[in-house]
Amino acid sequence: MISEIYRQDLILILFSVRGALLATFFAFLVSIPVAYFLTFKDFRGKFILEVATVIPLGIPPVVIGYVLLVLLSPRYFFGGMIEDVFGGTLIFTWIAGSIAASIVSFPLMVRAFQVGFSNITKEEISTAKSLGLSSIQISLSIILPLSKNGILAGLLICFVRSLAEFGATIVVAGNIPGVTQNLSTAIFSGISSGDSQSVFRLSIFSILLAVSSITVHNFLLNKKI
């Protein structure tokens, strides 16, 4: 009985880590160009992009989840297009939960990347371009090496925040055991059913995951890489 309980807990942990990793990947794809433009470029509408970047921090996660629920619904254009192409919907899947978590975590990653990019001046970028370096070469040889601490910080912050996300994910992904349920939603189920032992046990696992992630983060930052 005990081994079965811990086997289920392990599945929840793996599901949570899987969802957080995908959320971090999604957020990374968007955060890198957004942080680059906000740091190095001056353009009309920059203020709008800055505001749009921080909006998820001020919106209740359940609202973000609801907006995604509508957008991904087969009854509307975007969700209908996904259904036509892939033959199914993203609603109430773990991928939808990762998308929701990535949106909630996205502002934190962008801010960390901006802090990392602040070590590089626009003059250095201009000089590199005058020497004939392409944008890709500049990114690989200058921007990424000099801002690696900020990038690592952003990745870990996003990962930890995605692990803890609840409001947006439960709305768009649900709380389906063995499918979309993770540590956060399982804890909610335990609270709802009065299963204090499960709540305590899963809460400990959540804390250990967060502490482990921060420990890895600090190790990487302190190591000369």
NUVOSE-127979 format. One record per residue (C-alpha): residue number from 1; residue in one letter; chain; x, y, z. Coordinates in steps of 0.02 Angstrom, whole numbers, plus 50000, padded with zeros to 5 digits. Last residue first. Example, Ala and Ser with C-alpha at 12.3 -4.5 7.8 and 13.67 -1.06 7.14 Angstrom:
<sites>
SITE 2 S A 50684 49947 50357
SITE 1 A A 50615 49775 50390
</sites>
This chain:
<sites>
SITE 225 I A 51573 51409 49167
SITE 224 K A 51653 51463 49331
SITE 223 K A 51536 51387 49457
SITE 222 N A 51444 51509 49569
SITE 221 L A 51302 51533 49446
SITE 220 L A 51285 51348 49411
SITE 219 F A 51284 51303 49596
SITE 218 N A 51158 51440 49635
SITE 217 H A 51037 51375 49503
SITE 216 V A 51060 51194 49555
SITE 215 T A 51018 51244 49734
SITE 214 I A 50867 51344 49674
SITE 213 S A 50802 51192 49580
SITE 212 S A 50832 51076 49729
SITE 211 V A 50741 51196 49846
SITE 210 A A 50591 51204 49729
SITE 209 L A 50583 51016 49708
SITE 208 L A 50601 50990 49896
SITE 207 I A 50460 51113 49929
SITE 206 S A 50346 51023 49808
SITE 205 F A 50388 50854 49885
SITE 204 I A 50348 50920 50058
SITE 203 S A 50182 50987 49995
SITE 202 L A 50144 50817 49921
SITE 201 R A 50167 50732 50090
SITE 200 F A 50070 50862 50188
SITE 199 V A 49924 50866 50067
SITE 198 S A 49919 50675 50057
SITE 197 Q A 49916 50661 50247
SITE 196 S A 49784 50798 50260
SITE 195 D A 49659 50707 50149
SITE 194 G A 49512 50824 50180
SITE 193 S A 49436 50793 50009
SITE 192 S A 49455 50972 49949
SITE 191 I A 49628 50989 50027
SITE 190 G A 49685 50828 49943
SITE 189 S A 49615 50883 49776
SITE 188 F A 49707 51049 49792
SITE 187 I A 49868 50955 49833
SITE 186 A A 49839 50851 49676
SITE 185 T A 49818 51012 49576
SITE 184 S A 49986 51078 49635
SITE 183 L A 50079 50913 49620
SITE 182 N A 50018 50873 49445
SITE 181 Q A 49854 50810 49370
SITE 180 T A 49845 50821 49181
SITE 179 V A 49830 50639 49128
SITE 178 G A 49853 50512 49268
SITE 177 P A 49723 50597 49376
SITE 176 I A 49628 50732 49279
SITE 175 N A 49639 50903 49360
SITE 174 G A 49592 51020 49219
SITE 173 A A 49705 51081 49081
SITE 172 V A 49633 51254 49043
SITE 171 V A 49564 51301 49214
SITE 170 I A 49682 51195 49319
SITE 169 T A 49832 51266 49229
SITE 168 A A 49791 51450 49253
SITE 167 G A 49762 51440 49440
SITE 166 F A 49896 51314 49489
SITE 165 E A 50074 51362 49447
SITE 164 A A 50205 51302 49572
SITE 163 L A 50309 51199 49452
SITE 162 S A 50294 51339 49323
SITE 161 R A 50367 51463 49448
SITE 160 V A 50515 51348 49481
SITE 159 F A 50548 51324 49295
SITE 158 C A 50529 51509 49256
SITE 157 I A 50650 51557 49394
SITE 156 L A 50772 51423 49335
SITE 155 L A 50770 51480 49155
SITE 154 G A 50781 51664 49200
SITE 153 A A 50927 51638 49318
SITE 152 L A 51020 51537 49187
SITE 151 I A 50991 51675 49060
SITE 150 G A 51048 51809 49181
SITE 149 N A 51205 51713 49221
SITE 148 K A 51239 51677 49037
SITE 147 S A 51236 51862 48989
SITE 146 L A 51415 51883 48930
SITE 145 P A 51423 51714 48844
SITE 144 L A 51251 51734 48761
SITE 143 I A 51275 51911 48695
SITE 142 I A 51452 51902 48628
SITE 141 S A 51500 51746 48529
SITE 140 L A 51332 51662 48500
SITE 139 S A 51222 51817 48483
SITE 138 I A 51351 51915 48384
SITE 137 Q A 51379 51768 48268
SITE 136 I A 51191 51750 48240
SITE 135 S A 51172 51936 48205
SITE 134 S A 51314 51928 48079
SITE 133 L A 51489 51990 48118
SITE 132 G A 51565 52108 47989
SITE 131 L A 51678 52210 48101
SITE 130 S A 51550 52351 48095
SITE 129 K A 51422 52230 48167
SITE 128 A A 51534 52192 48315
SITE 127 T A 51561 52378 48345
SITE 126 S A 51373 52409 48342
SITE 125 I A 51343 52270 48469
SITE 124 E A 51480 52337 48582
SITE 123 E A 51407 52512 48566
SITE 122 K A 51235 52447 48616
SITE 121 T A 51312 52395 48781
SITE 120 I A 51318 52220 48854
SITE 119 N A 51304 52185 49040
SITE 118 S A 51122 52241 49027
SITE 117 F A 51087 52080 48931
SITE 116 G A 51088 51980 49093
SITE 115 V A 50966 52101 49177
SITE 114 Q A 50857 52094 49022
SITE 113 F A 50861 51903 49027
SITE 112 A A 50802 51905 49208
SITE 111 R A 50660 52024 49164
SITE 110 V A 50606 51917 49016
SITE 109 M A 50606 51760 49124
SITE 108 L A 50499 51838 49258
SITE 107 P A 50376 51906 49129
SITE 106 F A 50354 51731 49049
SITE 105 S A 50306 51638 49207
SITE 104 V A 50117 51661 49191
SITE 103 I A 50124 51635 49003
SITE 102 S A 50234 51480 49022
SITE 101 A A 50116 51406 49152
SITE 100 A A 49967 51422 49033
SITE 99 I A 50064 51342 48890
SITE 98 S A 50119 51202 49006
SITE 97 G A 49939 51170 49059
SITE 96 A A 49886 51163 48877
SITE 95 I A 50023 51034 48849
SITE 94 W A 49957 50932 48995
SITE 93 T A 49792 50913 48903
SITE 92 F A 49621 50976 48954
SITE 91 I A 49603 51087 48800
SITE 90 L A 49734 51051 48667
SITE 89 T A 49605 50989 48543
SITE 88 G A 49610 50849 48416
SITE 87 G A 49631 50805 48233
SITE 86 F A 49800 50889 48218
SITE 85 V A 49766 51012 48076
SITE 84 D A 49577 51033 48090
SITE 83 E A 49581 51030 48280
SITE 82 I A 49718 51160 48286
SITE 81 M A 49620 51271 48165
SITE 80 G A 49465 51255 48273
SITE 79 G A 49562 51308 48426
SITE 78 F A 49625 51462 48335
SITE 77 F A 49458 51507 48256
SITE 76 Y A 49336 51472 48397
SITE 75 R A 49220 51326 48433
SITE 74 P A 49369 51208 48444
SITE 73 S A 49414 51294 48608
SITE 72 L A 49597 51343 48618
SITE 71 L A 49563 51529 48623
SITE 70 V A 49421 51511 48749
SITE 69 L A 49517 51400 48869
SITE 68 L A 49669 51511 48845
SITE 67 V A 49568 51662 48901
SITE 66 Y A 49503 51560 49049
SITE 65 G A 49677 51507 49102
SITE 64 I A 49740 51685 49093
SITE 63 V A 49591 51739 49199
SITE 62 V A 49628 51599 49324
SITE 61 P A 49806 51664 49337
SITE 60 P A 49743 51830 49406
SITE 59 I A 49814 51970 49296
SITE 58 G A 49950 52083 49363
SITE 57 L A 50101 51975 49326
SITE 56 P A 50030 51925 49157
SITE 55 I A 50031 52111 49108
SITE 54 V A 50220 52128 49125
SITE 53 T A 50269 52092 48945
SITE 52 A A 50118 52179 48871
SITE 51 V A 50171 52339 48959
SITE 50 E A 50348 52329 48889
SITE 49 L A 50281 52289 48715
SITE 48 I A 50167 52440 48723
SITE 47 F A 50311 52550 48780
SITE 46 K A 50414 52492 48631
SITE 45 G A 50277 52551 48514
SITE 44 R A 50393 52652 48405
SITE 43 F A 50567 52580 48410
SITE 42 D A 50728 52583 48510
SITE 41 K A 50819 52417 48511
SITE 40 F A 50950 52341 48625
SITE 39 T A 50863 52296 48788
SITE 38 L A 50679 52284 48741
SITE 37 F A 50720 52202 48576
SITE 36 Y A 50834 52072 48655
SITE 35 A A 50714 52037 48799
SITE 34 V A 50573 52004 48675
SITE 33 P A 50685 51897 48562
SITE 32 I A 50744 51786 48708
SITE 31 S A 50578 51783 48802
SITE 30 V A 50473 51704 48664
SITE 29 L A 50570 51543 48638
SITE 28 F A 50617 51538 48822
SITE 27 A A 50435 51543 48878
SITE 26 F A 50393 51389 48774
SITE 25 F A 50547 51297 48839
SITE 24 T A 50509 51343 49019
SITE 23 A A 50330 51282 48999
SITE 22 L A 50395 51119 48925
SITE 21 L A 50511 51095 49074
SITE 20 A A 50374 51140 49198
SITE 19 G A 50253 51014 49121
SITE 18 R A 50380 50873 49126
SITE 17 V A 50433 50918 49303
SITE 16 S A 50252 50915 49363
SITE 15 F A 50213 50752 49273
SITE 14 L A 50370 50673 49347
SITE 13 I A 50322 50731 49521
SITE 12 L A 50143 50667 49500
SITE 11 I A 50209 50499 49439
SITE 10 L A 50325 50490 49590
SITE 9 D A 50177 50523 49705
SITE 8 Q A 50082 50381 49624
SITE 7 R A 50229 50265 49655
SITE 6 Y A 50239 50332 49832
SITE 5 I A 50060 50281 49865
SITE 4 E A 50086 50111 49784
SITE 3 S A 50240 50080 49893
SITE 2 I A 50139 50120 50049
SITE 1 M A 50000 50000 50000
</sites>
